[in-house]
């Protein structure tokens, strides 16, 4: 199906057997997961890569210490890994294989660059400096397969670390959490009960719900686009719109419920021990002058942001559908920069959704500000408008809930565990998440006031009242917490 007023196709059948298409294409069946389950084993030409990756983790599949436990990964790369760039060309027409190669080379690249920092960290020392060069046997292949697969030549959330890094223990049991295992890991992640495995697999478990999120979004937009059809009438249109929005709200509630399981499956005190390997280059003290990719870019240093759950596509989709206004700040510029660290199809999808939602006046339709002054409205019409407003605020509330929990994770997993000032993606750890969280809470307050949600003839009921009371409490709490951490860290 096409996004209204665009030529962008959202797949209904994810076409898992079509190797000519990119691994990541938005669909109503698998949402923002890859079109197929990730490729687990590389082609035989890349056995040297496979061997290194299996020997790499701090604790390997056998339970024995791996190369990162002893600081020998870098030497092993230089000694045992040939430059297989030419072999990549043999698979250029198979884009899922290209995605698997990108994943695996990005794991080796990050491990190579950040291994010295890890060795200092486990001694209780500051991170210090990472390696400032990537040898040709890593730099040339990762640049080529990233180019063909549509990524930056550095580890990304979707294409590498998280969404293309799971396998099914039992192929017949599907995407149930207990059936998920990591393909690659840095620390203890090949043990499915480890915090590293939990951290990654909870993200997969969340995103497996994104198909209905895409479907609900498309239903909302199609309902509005249908108003241009001859014979269309207001009530069926609003009913269809509300039904799509209800799907969005219910799906985001499922996503948030899964997100809450992170506390049990990945422990706050364990996070920093594997976090070292998912830092990027940009804005990190470990790479003050960037990284030289040998044989690439005329020897000039390159810089990329690190893997971050903030690169997921679900919340940006909600921001674009719901037209959440972000403040014009340097922190929002970082948010915009993050947009480049997603699969190319996801990036274009978000652009088209934003454009379509604005052109169709989605927010104005949902809120229908001032409509109560129209005497021709029937009671049923008014009830449908109130339902649109209620659902819109509930959808924003799910975005708030997600971002509030993300802030709580940052507080418990990072701020209370380490003094390092930047997140893995290079954003300021204290102030960046609150920038977006404050924006959505301000949006909710403004909308509630503009439609009289809490008092008067168009009030939206006790649930909305409770939501807005919570918003006000969290706004005050967030302000105090940010001030506290800024003072403690001398910001």
Secondary structure, DSSP 4 states (H G I P E B T S, - for coil): -BPTTS-PBPBSS--TT-TTS-S---BTTTBTS-SSPPP-S--GGGHHHHHHHHHHSSB-TTSSB-HHHHT-HHHHHHHH----HHHHHTTTT-HHHHHHHHHHHHHHHHHHHHHHHHHHHTTT-------SEE-HHHHHHHHHHHHHHTS-SS--IIIIISTTSEEESSTTSTT-GGGEEES--SSSTTSTTSHHHHHHHHHHHHHTTHHHHHHHHHHHHHHHHGGGSTT--HHHHHHHHHHHHHHHHHHHHHHHHHHHTHHHHS-HHHHHHHHGGG--STT-GGGTT-BEETTSGGG--B--PPP-GGG-SHHHHHHHHHTPPPPSSHHHHHHHHHTTSS-HHHHHHHHHHHHHHHHHTHHHHHH-TTGGG-TT--HHHHHHHHHHHHHHHHHHHHHHHHHHHHHHHIIIIIITT----B-TTS-BTTTHHHHHHHHHHHHHHHHHHHTTTTSSTT---HHHHHHHHHHHHHHHHHHHHHHHHHHHTT-
